[in-house]
Amino acid sequence: MTGASEMVVHVIADPGLPSRRLAAIQDSLQGKLQVLSKRTVVVESRSELLRIRPDHTLEARAVENLSEGRVDLVILLTEIPRYLKRRPLIAEAYPDERVAVVSCPTVGAWATKAKLLRIITDCAYRLMTIDDVAETYTDDGWGQWVSRDERQSLIMLADPKTGFARTVLGVIMANEPWRTAPKLSRALATAAATGAFGIFYNSIWQMSDALSTQRLLVISVLAVASMVVWLLLSNRLWDRPRYARLSKVVLLYNLSTVMTLLFCVVALYAALWVFIFVSGLIVIDPSFMASVLGKDIGVSNYTAIAWLSASMGVVAGALGSGFDDQVDMRHITMGMRERQRAYTQVDATDEDGLGS
């Protein structure tokens, strides 16, 4: 154990979003724990790819400081969506071992600083001994802790009605699609080159003018869907469960992957539309377009041209290219990142699935 007058709380977070969220609340966490503890609290943190075995035991390296007495409490903040009896598991605390695990995705997509701070504080409080506690801590009832006697742990489960949807959104946030979208720059270049034809070929002007808004919408939906499917299949991002009991977890991974790719492709589509629309306004003379179409023209004509041309470009981008760097594929989706973790053997008889 550390010195009697000092309590060291060691928080280990997965790289990426969990680490950034931890950094944002570390000072506040130390302040809240100081109020609860009789001893001086020191919160240490580090970013490390956490390895949690499918049977919920922890890799020895993650808690080596605890076993050697250099720290008092260890809290793991992971991006792994954890489940118990097919219900999302928000957090789990082992008071006897002085270790707790918090799942960022299960907390939800919009895990505010206050919510995450509350859960981590709650975990730490439940790991403290009676002698350490200065005052009773009461949360606001957002999550309910229950005892799990057979594992000598306390668990916080998500609401069965909203937990799965919230976890899907949480995994999408963990995938950070806004950071993935720039990796489609090669596809954007191909799409822009193809879409530019819409600016210079008056046959596309005529076609866009003849198509109804509903038909243009259907074309754009099909174009976006084709690129999502292409990226999904060509990069082998669709996971299949090796065990029936993991089917819900793998479904969660697949849904989040599809939604992440959808976000990226829609962002590409929007950027392409803006590029073609602005270029059309600059290049296409209104009087010349009016003579070709045989009617008065307005902004709606430029909008329709950009709409149809962007759809054509996205289809070309889907068929002609993919992500810029295949190495980056390991970080794009939760399923890919999960495969980097050392422990992939799953006990088919264990009911607590962590992932594929």
TORKOL-4160 file (C-alpha; in steps of 0.2 Angstrom, whole numbers, padded with zeros to 4 digits, m for minus):
356
<pt num="1" X="0000" Y="0000" Z="0000"/>
<pt num="2" X="0005" Y="0018" Z="m0002"/>
<pt num="3" X="0008" Y="0030" Z="0012"/>
<pt num="4" X="m0005" Y="0030" Z="0025"/>
<pt num="5" X="m0008" Y="0049" Z="0022"/>
<pt num="6" X="m0010" Y="0047" Z="0004"/>
<pt num="7" X="m0022" Y="0038" Z="m0008"/>
<pt num="8" X="m0016" Y="0035" Z="m0026"/>
<pt num="9" X="m0030" Y="0032" Z="m0038"/>
<pt num="10" X="m0024" Y="0026" Z="m0055"/>
<pt num="11" X="m0035" Y="0028" Z="m0070"/>
<pt num="12" X="m0030" Y="0019" Z="m0086"/>
<pt num="13" X="m0040" Y="0023" Z="m0102"/>
<pt num="14" X="m0040" Y="0016" Z="m0120"/>
<pt num="15" X="m0032" Y="0028" Z="m0132"/>
<pt num="16" X="m0043" Y="0039" Z="m0142"/>
<pt num="17" X="m0059" Y="0046" Z="m0135"/>
<pt num="18" X="m0058" Y="0038" Z="m0118"/>
<pt num="19" X="m0041" Y="0046" Z="m0115"/>
<pt num="20" X="m0047" Y="0063" Z="m0120"/>
<pt num="21" X="m0062" Y="0062" Z="m0109"/>
<pt num="22" X="m0052" Y="0057" Z="m0095"/>
<pt num="23" X="m0040" Y="0071" Z="m0097"/>
<pt num="24" X="m0054" Y="0083" Z="m0097"/>
<pt num="25" X="m0061" Y="0078" Z="m0080"/>
<pt num="26" X="m0045" Y="0072" Z="m0071"/>
<pt num="27" X="m0043" Y="0088" Z="m0060"/>
<pt num="28" X="m0062" Y="0088" Z="m0056"/>
<pt num="29" X="m0061" Y="0069" Z="m0052"/>
<pt num="30" X="m0046" Y="0072" Z="m0040"/>
<pt num="31" X="m0056" Y="0086" Z="m0032"/>
<pt num="32" X="m0072" Y="0076" Z="m0029"/>
<pt num="33" X="m0062" Y="0061" Z="m0022"/>
<pt num="34" X="m0053" Y="0072" Z="m0010"/>
<pt num="35" X="m0070" Y="0077" Z="m0003"/>
<pt num="36" X="m0074" Y="0059" Z="0000"/>
<pt num="37" X="m0058" Y="0053" Z="0007"/>
<pt num="38" X="m0049" Y="0056" Z="0023"/>
<pt num="39" X="m0032" Y="0054" Z="0015"/>
<pt num="40" X="m0024" Y="0065" Z="0002"/>
<pt num="41" X="m0030" Y="0059" Z="m0015"/>
<pt num="42" X="m0018" Y="0059" Z="m0030"/>
<pt num="43" X="m0026" Y="0054" Z="m0047"/>
<pt num="44" X="m0014" Y="0047" Z="m0059"/>
<pt num="45" X="m0018" Y="0043" Z="m0077"/>
<pt num="46" X="m0011" Y="0034" Z="m0092"/>
<pt num="47" X="m0017" Y="0030" Z="m0110"/>
<pt num="48" X="m0015" Y="0011" Z="m0114"/>
<pt num="49" X="m0024" Y="m0001" Z="m0125"/>
<pt num="50" X="m0033" Y="m0011" Z="m0112"/>
<pt num="51" X="m0034" Y="m0030" Z="m0113"/>
<pt num="52" X="m0049" Y="m0037" Z="m0104"/>
<pt num="53" X="m0051" Y="m0056" Z="m0106"/>
<pt num="54" X="m0068" Y="m0062" Z="m0111"/>
<pt num="55" X="m0070" Y="m0070" Z="m0093"/>
<pt num="56" X="m0069" Y="m0052" Z="m0086"/>
<pt num="57" X="m0052" Y="m0055" Z="m0078"/>
<pt num="58" X="m0039" Y="m0041" Z="m0081"/>
<pt num="59" X="m0022" Y="m0043" Z="m0089"/>
<pt num="60" X="m0009" Y="m0043" Z="m0075"/>
<pt num="61" X="0001" Y="m0028" Z="m0083"/>
<pt num="62" X="m0014" Y="m0017" Z="m0081"/>
<pt num="63" X="m0014" Y="m0019" Z="m0062"/>
<pt num="64" X="0004" Y="m0022" Z="m0058"/>
<pt num="65" X="0006" Y="m0006" Z="m0048"/>
<pt num="66" X="m0009" Y="m0011" Z="m0038"/>
<pt num="67" X="m0002" Y="m0028" Z="m0033"/>
<pt num="68" X="0015" Y="m0020" Z="m0029"/>
<pt num="69" X="0007" Y="m0007" Z="m0017"/>
<pt num="70" X="0011" Y="0008" Z="m0028"/>
<pt num="71" X="m0007" Y="0013" Z="m0030"/>
<pt num="72" X="m0023" Y="0010" Z="m0019"/>
<pt num="73" X="m0037" Y="0010" Z="m0033"/>
<pt num="74" X="m0037" Y="0006" Z="m0051"/>
<pt num="75" X="m0051" Y="0011" Z="m0063"/>
<pt num="76" X="m0051" Y="0006" Z="m0081"/>
<pt num="77" X="m0060" Y="0017" Z="m0094"/>
<pt num="78" X="m0062" Y="0006" Z="m0109"/>
<pt num="79" X="m0070" Y="0008" Z="m0126"/>
<pt num="80" X="m0076" Y="m0010" Z="m0126"/>
<pt num="81" X="m0095" Y="m0011" Z="m0125"/>
<pt num="82" X="m0098" Y="m0024" Z="m0111"/>
<pt num="83" X="m0113" Y="m0035" Z="m0109"/>
<pt num="84" X="m0120" Y="m0045" Z="m0095"/>
<pt num="85" X="m0135" Y="m0057" Z="m0098"/>
<pt num="86" X="m0138" Y="m0047" Z="m0115"/>
<pt num="87" X="m0139" Y="m0031" Z="m0106"/>
<pt num="88" X="m0126" Y="m0017" Z="m0108"/>
<pt num="89" X="m0114" Y="m0016" Z="m0093"/>
<pt num="90" X="m0110" Y="0002" Z="m0089"/>
<pt num="91" X="m0098" Y="m0001" Z="m0074"/>
<pt num="92" X="m0092" Y="m0015" Z="m0063"/>
<pt num="93" X="m0083" Y="m0013" Z="m0047"/>
<pt num="94" X="m0072" Y="m0027" Z="m0037"/>
<pt num="95" X="m0070" Y="m0020" Z="m0019"/>
<pt num="96" X="m0060" Y="m0034" Z="m0014"/>
<pt num="97" X="m0048" Y="m0032" Z="m0028"/>
<pt num="98" X="m0049" Y="m0013" Z="m0028"/>
<pt num="99" X="m0052" Y="m0012" Z="m0047"/>
<pt num="100" X="m0067" Y="m0005" Z="m0057"/>
<pt num="101" X="m0071" Y="m0005" Z="m0076"/>
<pt num="102" X="m0081" Y="0008" Z="m0084"/>
<pt num="103" X="m0087" Y="0006" Z="m0102"/>
<pt num="104" X="m0087" Y="0022" Z="m0112"/>
<pt num="105" X="m0099" Y="0017" Z="m0126"/>
<pt num="106" X="m0112" Y="0010" Z="m0114"/>
<pt num="107" X="m0112" Y="0026" Z="m0105"/>
<pt num="108" X="m0119" Y="0033" Z="m0121"/>
<pt num="109" X="m0114" Y="0044" Z="m0136"/>
<pt num="110" X="m0116" Y="0060" Z="m0127"/>
<pt num="111" X="m0106" Y="0055" Z="m0111"/>
<pt num="112" X="m0105" Y="0072" Z="m0104"/>
<pt num="113" X="m0090" Y="0077" Z="m0093"/>
<pt num="114" X="m0102" Y="0077" Z="m0078"/>
<pt num="115" X="m0110" Y="0060" Z="m0081"/>
<pt num="116" X="m0093" Y="0052" Z="m0084"/>
<pt num="117" X="m0086" Y="0061" Z="m0068"/>
<pt num="118" X="m0101" Y="0055" Z="m0058"/>
<pt num="119" X="m0098" Y="0036" Z="m0063"/>
<pt num="120" X="m0080" Y="0036" Z="m0061"/>
<pt num="121" X="m0082" Y="0044" Z="m0044"/>
<pt num="122" X="m0095" Y="0032" Z="m0039"/>
<pt num="123" X="m0084" Y="0017" Z="m0044"/>
<pt num="124" X="m0069" Y="0024" Z="m0034"/>
<pt num="125" X="m0081" Y="0027" Z="m0019"/>
<pt num="126" X="m0086" Y="0009" Z="m0019"/>
<pt num="127" X="m0068" Y="0003" Z="m0019"/>
<pt num="128" X="m0063" Y="0013" Z="m0004"/>
<pt num="129" X="m0062" Y="0005" Z="0013"/>
<pt num="130" X="m0073" Y="0011" Z="0027"/>
<pt num="131" X="m0057" Y="0019" Z="0035"/>
<pt num="132" X="m0054" Y="0029" Z="0020"/>
<pt num="133" X="m0071" Y="0037" Z="0018"/>
<pt num="134" X="m0074" Y="0054" Z="0025"/>
<pt num="135" X="m0092" Y="0056" Z="0021"/>
<pt num="136" X="m0106" Y="0047" Z="0012"/>
<pt num="137" X="m0107" Y="0049" Z="m0006"/>
<pt num="138" X="m0125" Y="0049" Z="m0014"/>
<pt num="139" X="m0127" Y="0049" Z="m0033"/>
<pt num="140" X="m0142" Y="0056" Z="m0042"/>
<pt num="141" X="m0149" Y="0040" Z="m0047"/>
<pt num="142" X="m0144" Y="0040" Z="m0065"/>
<pt num="143" X="m0138" Y="0022" Z="m0063"/>
<pt num="144" X="m0142" Y="0008" Z="m0050"/>
<pt num="145" X="m0129" Y="m0003" Z="m0043"/>
<pt num="146" X="m0133" Y="m0021" Z="m0039"/>
<pt num="147" X="m0123" Y="m0034" Z="m0030"/>
<pt num="148" X="m0116" Y="m0049" Z="m0040"/>
<pt num="149" X="m0112" Y="m0061" Z="m0026"/>
<pt num="150" X="m0105" Y="m0075" Z="m0037"/>
<pt num="151" X="m0092" Y="m0063" Z="m0044"/>
<pt num="152" X="m0090" Y="m0053" Z="m0028"/>
<pt num="153" X="m0093" Y="m0037" Z="m0038"/>
<pt num="154" X="m0105" Y="m0023" Z="m0039"/>
<pt num="155" X="m0112" Y="m0019" Z="m0057"/>
<pt num="156" X="m0122" Y="m0005" Z="m0065"/>
<pt num="157" X="m0133" Y="m0011" Z="m0079"/>
<pt num="158" X="m0140" Y="0000" Z="m0093"/>
<pt num="159" X="m0159" Y="0002" Z="m0095"/>
<pt num="160" X="m0165" Y="m0013" Z="m0105"/>
<pt num="161" X="m0176" Y="m0002" Z="m0116"/>
<pt num="162" X="m0164" Y="0011" Z="m0121"/>
<pt num="163" X="m0147" Y="0003" Z="m0117"/>
<pt num="164" X="m0144" Y="m0005" Z="m0134"/>
<pt num="165" X="m0148" Y="0010" Z="m0144"/>
<pt num="166" X="m0137" Y="0021" Z="m0132"/>
<pt num="167" X="m0123" Y="0009" Z="m0134"/>
<pt num="168" X="m0124" Y="0009" Z="m0153"/>
<pt num="169" X="m0122" Y="0028" Z="m0153"/>
<pt num="170" X="m0108" Y="0026" Z="m0140"/>
<pt num="171" X="m0098" Y="0015" Z="m0151"/>
<pt num="172" X="m0101" Y="0026" Z="m0166"/>
<pt num="173" X="m0094" Y="0041" Z="m0156"/>
<pt num="174" X="m0079" Y="0029" Z="m0151"/>
<pt num="175" X="m0076" Y="0026" Z="m0170"/>
<pt num="176" X="m0075" Y="0045" Z="m0172"/>
<pt num="177" X="m0082" Y="0046" Z="m0190"/>
<pt num="178" X="m0077" Y="0065" Z="m0191"/>
<pt num="179" X="m0059" Y="0059" Z="m0190"/>
<pt num="180" X="m0062" Y="0045" Z="m0202"/>
<pt num="181" X="m0070" Y="0055" Z="m0216"/>
<pt num="182" X="m0053" Y="0064" Z="m0221"/>
<pt num="183" X="m0046" Y="0047" Z="m0225"/>
<pt num="184" X="m0058" Y="0046" Z="m0240"/>
<pt num="185" X="m0049" Y="0060" Z="m0248"/>
<pt num="186" X="m0044" Y="0049" Z="m0263"/>
<pt num="187" X="m0062" Y="0044" Z="m0265"/>
<pt num="188" X="m0067" Y="0062" Z="m0265"/>
<pt num="189" X="m0054" Y="0066" Z="m0278"/>
<pt num="190" X="m0061" Y="0052" Z="m0289"/>
<pt num="191" X="m0079" Y="0058" Z="m0286"/>
<pt num="192" X="m0075" Y="0076" Z="m0289"/>
<pt num="193" X="m0067" Y="0072" Z="m0306"/>
<pt num="194" X="m0082" Y="0063" Z="m0311"/>
<pt num="195" X="m0094" Y="0075" Z="m0304"/>
<pt num="196" X="m0086" Y="0089" Z="m0313"/>
<pt num="197" X="m0093" Y="0082" Z="m0330"/>
<pt num="198" X="m0110" Y="0089" Z="m0324"/>
<pt num="199" X="m0103" Y="0107" Z="m0325"/>
<pt num="200" X="m0097" Y="0105" Z="m0343"/>
<pt num="201" X="m0109" Y="0093" Z="m0352"/>
<pt num="202" X="m0126" Y="0101" Z="m0356"/>
<pt num="203" X="m0134" Y="0084" Z="m0357"/>
<pt num="204" X="m0133" Y="0083" Z="m0338"/>
<pt num="205" X="m0140" Y="0100" Z="m0336"/>
<pt num="206" X="m0155" Y="0094" Z="m0346"/>
<pt num="207" X="m0157" Y="0078" Z="m0337"/>
<pt num="208" X="m0156" Y="0086" Z="m0320"/>
<pt num="209" X="m0169" Y="0098" Z="m0326"/>
<pt num="210" X="m0181" Y="0084" Z="m0332"/>
<pt num="211" X="m0179" Y="0074" Z="m0316"/>
<pt num="212" X="m0191" Y="0077" Z="m0301"/>
<pt num="213" X="m0185" Y="0081" Z="m0284"/>
<pt num="214" X="m0191" Y="0064" Z="m0278"/>
<pt num="215" X="m0181" Y="0055" Z="m0292"/>
<pt num="216" X="m0165" Y="0065" Z="m0288"/>
<pt num="217" X="m0168" Y="0060" Z="m0269"/>
<pt num="218" X="m0169" Y="0042" Z="m0274"/>
<pt num="219" X="m0153" Y="0043" Z="m0285"/>
<pt num="220" X="m0143" Y="0051" Z="m0271"/>
<pt num="221" X="m0149" Y="0038" Z="m0258"/>
<pt num="222" X="m0144" Y="0024" Z="m0270"/>
<pt num="223" X="m0127" Y="0032" Z="m0273"/>
<pt num="224" X="m0123" Y="0034" Z="m0255"/>
<pt num="225" X="m0129" Y="0017" Z="m0251"/>
<pt num="226" X="m0118" Y="0010" Z="m0265"/>
<pt num="227" X="m0102" Y="0018" Z="m0258"/>
<pt num="228" X="m0106" Y="0012" Z="m0240"/>
<pt num="229" X="m0108" Y="m0006" Z="m0246"/>
<pt num="230" X="m0093" Y="m0005" Z="m0257"/>
<pt num="231" X="m0082" Y="0001" Z="m0242"/>
<pt num="232" X="m0090" Y="m0011" Z="m0231"/>
<pt num="233" X="m0087" Y="m0026" Z="m0242"/>
<pt num="234" X="m0070" Y="m0021" Z="m0250"/>
<pt num="235" X="m0062" Y="m0018" Z="m0234"/>
<pt num="236" X="m0070" Y="m0033" Z="m0225"/>
<pt num="237" X="m0077" Y="m0023" Z="m0211"/>
<pt num="238" X="m0093" Y="m0034" Z="m0208"/>
<pt num="239" X="m0090" Y="m0045" Z="m0193"/>
<pt num="240" X="m0098" Y="m0063" Z="m0191"/>
<pt num="241" X="m0100" Y="m0070" Z="m0173"/>
<pt num="242" X="m0090" Y="m0085" Z="m0169"/>
<pt num="243" X="m0101" Y="m0090" Z="m0155"/>
<pt num="244" X="m0120" Y="m0088" Z="m0155"/>
<pt num="245" X="m0120" Y="m0079" Z="m0138"/>
<pt num="246" X="m0109" Y="m0065" Z="m0146"/>
<pt num="247" X="m0122" Y="m0062" Z="m0160"/>
<pt num="248" X="m0129" Y="m0046" Z="m0151"/>
<pt num="249" X="m0112" Y="m0039" Z="m0148"/>
<pt num="250" X="m0107" Y="m0042" Z="m0166"/>
<pt num="251" X="m0123" Y="m0034" Z="m0172"/>
<pt num="252" X="m0119" Y="m0019" Z="m0162"/>
<pt num="253" X="m0102" Y="m0018" Z="m0170"/>
<pt num="254" X="m0109" Y="m0020" Z="m0187"/>
<pt num="255" X="m0123" Y="m0007" Z="m0184"/>
<pt num="256" X="m0110" Y="0005" Z="m0178"/>
<pt num="257" X="m0098" Y="0002" Z="m0193"/>
<pt num="258" X="m0112" Y="0005" Z="m0205"/>
<pt num="259" X="m0117" Y="0021" Z="m0197"/>
<pt num="260" X="m0099" Y="0027" Z="m0196"/>
<pt num="261" X="m0097" Y="0024" Z="m0214"/>
<pt num="262" X="m0114" Y="0032" Z="m0218"/>
<pt num="263" X="m0108" Y="0048" Z="m0209"/>
<pt num="264" X="m0092" Y="0048" Z="m0219"/>
<pt num="265" X="m0100" Y="0045" Z="m0236"/>
<pt num="266" X="m0113" Y="0058" Z="m0232"/>
<pt num="267" X="m0100" Y="0071" Z="m0227"/>
<pt num="268" X="m0091" Y="0067" Z="m0243"/>
<pt num="269" X="m0107" Y="0069" Z="m0253"/>
<pt num="270" X="m0110" Y="0086" Z="m0245"/>
<pt num="271" X="m0093" Y="0092" Z="m0248"/>
<pt num="272" X="m0094" Y="0086" Z="m0266"/>
<pt num="273" X="m0111" Y="0095" Z="m0269"/>
<pt num="274" X="m0104" Y="0111" Z="m0262"/>
<pt num="275" X="m0089" Y="0110" Z="m0274"/>
<pt num="276" X="m0100" Y="0107" Z="m0289"/>
<pt num="277" X="m0113" Y="0120" Z="m0285"/>
<pt num="278" X="m0100" Y="0134" Z="m0282"/>
<pt num="279" X="m0090" Y="0128" Z="m0298"/>
<pt num="280" X="m0106" Y="0128" Z="m0308"/>
<pt num="281" X="m0110" Y="0146" Z="m0302"/>
<pt num="282" X="m0093" Y="0151" Z="m0308"/>
<pt num="283" X="m0092" Y="0142" Z="m0324"/>
<pt num="284" X="m0109" Y="0141" Z="m0331"/>
<pt num="285" X="m0116" Y="0157" Z="m0338"/>
<pt num="286" X="m0134" Y="0159" Z="m0334"/>
<pt num="287" X="m0139" Y="0165" Z="m0351"/>
<pt num="288" X="m0130" Y="0150" Z="m0360"/>
<pt num="289" X="m0139" Y="0138" Z="m0348"/>
<pt num="290" X="m0156" Y="0146" Z="m0352"/>
<pt num="291" X="m0153" Y="0144" Z="m0371"/>
<pt num="292" X="m0149" Y="0126" Z="m0369"/>
<pt num="293" X="m0164" Y="0122" Z="m0358"/>
<pt num="294" X="m0175" Y="0134" Z="m0367"/>
<pt num="295" X="m0182" Y="0142" Z="m0351"/>
<pt num="296" X="m0178" Y="0154" Z="m0338"/>
<pt num="297" X="m0166" Y="0147" Z="m0325"/>
<pt num="298" X="m0163" Y="0150" Z="m0307"/>
<pt num="299" X="m0153" Y="0144" Z="m0292"/>
<pt num="300" X="m0164" Y="0128" Z="m0292"/>
<pt num="301" X="m0156" Y="0123" Z="m0309"/>
<pt num="302" X="m0138" Y="0124" Z="m0302"/>
<pt num="303" X="m0144" Y="0115" Z="m0286"/>
<pt num="304" X="m0151" Y="0101" Z="m0297"/>
<pt num="305" X="m0135" Y="0100" Z="m0308"/>
<pt num="306" X="m0124" Y="0099" Z="m0292"/>
<pt num="307" X="m0136" Y="0086" Z="m0285"/>
<pt num="308" X="m0136" Y="0074" Z="m0300"/>
<pt num="309" X="m0117" Y="0077" Z="m0303"/>
<pt num="310" X="m0113" Y="0073" Z="m0285"/>
<pt num="311" X="m0123" Y="0057" Z="m0285"/>
<pt num="312" X="m0113" Y="0052" Z="m0301"/>
<pt num="313" X="m0097" Y="0056" Z="m0293"/>
<pt num="314" X="m0100" Y="0046" Z="m0277"/>
<pt num="315" X="m0104" Y="0031" Z="m0287"/>
<pt num="316" X="m0088" Y="0033" Z="m0296"/>
<pt num="317" X="m0079" Y="0036" Z="m0280"/>
<pt num="318" X="m0086" Y="0020" Z="m0273"/>
<pt num="319" X="m0081" Y="0009" Z="m0288"/>
<pt num="320" X="m0064" Y="0017" Z="m0290"/>
<pt num="321" X="m0056" Y="0019" Z="m0273"/>
<pt num="322" X="m0057" Y="0016" Z="m0254"/>
<pt num="323" X="m0048" Y="0022" Z="m0239"/>
<pt num="324" X="m0031" Y="0031" Z="m0242"/>
<pt num="325" X="m0021" Y="0020" Z="m0230"/>
<pt num="326" X="m0025" Y="0002" Z="m0226"/>
<pt num="327" X="m0015" Y="0003" Z="m0210"/>
<pt num="328" X="m0029" Y="0015" Z="m0204"/>
<pt num="329" X="m0042" Y="0002" Z="m0206"/>
<pt num="330" X="m0037" Y="m0005" Z="m0189"/>
<pt num="331" X="m0043" Y="0010" Z="m0181"/>
<pt num="332" X="m0059" Y="0015" Z="m0191"/>
<pt num="333" X="m0071" Y="0003" Z="m0182"/>
<pt num="334" X="m0073" Y="m0005" Z="m0165"/>
<pt num="335" X="m0072" Y="m0023" Z="m0173"/>
<pt num="336" X="m0055" Y="m0019" Z="m0180"/>
<pt num="337" X="m0048" Y="m0011" Z="m0165"/>
<pt num="338" X="m0055" Y="m0026" Z="m0154"/>
<pt num="339" X="m0044" Y="m0038" Z="m0165"/>
<pt num="340" X="m0028" Y="m0028" Z="m0159"/>
<pt num="341" X="m0032" Y="m0034" Z="m0141"/>
<pt num="342" X="m0021" Y="m0049" Z="m0136"/>
<pt num="343" X="m0035" Y="m0060" Z="m0129"/>
<pt num="344" X="m0046" Y="m0067" Z="m0143"/>
<pt num="345" X="m0050" Y="m0084" Z="m0136"/>
<pt num="346" X="m0068" Y="m0085" Z="m0129"/>
<pt num="347" X="m0076" Y="m0097" Z="m0117"/>
<pt num="348" X="m0092" Y="m0102" Z="m0126"/>
<pt num="349" X="m0099" Y="m0107" Z="m0109"/>
<pt num="350" X="m0097" Y="m0090" Z="m0101"/>
<pt num="351" X="m0112" Y="m0079" Z="m0102"/>
<pt num="352" X="m0103" Y="m0062" Z="m0101"/>
<pt num="353" X="m0097" Y="m0057" Z="m0118"/>
<pt num="354" X="m0086" Y="m0042" Z="m0121"/>
<pt num="355" X="m0085" Y="m0043" Z="m0140"/>
<pt num="356" X="m0080" Y="m0053" Z="m0155"/>
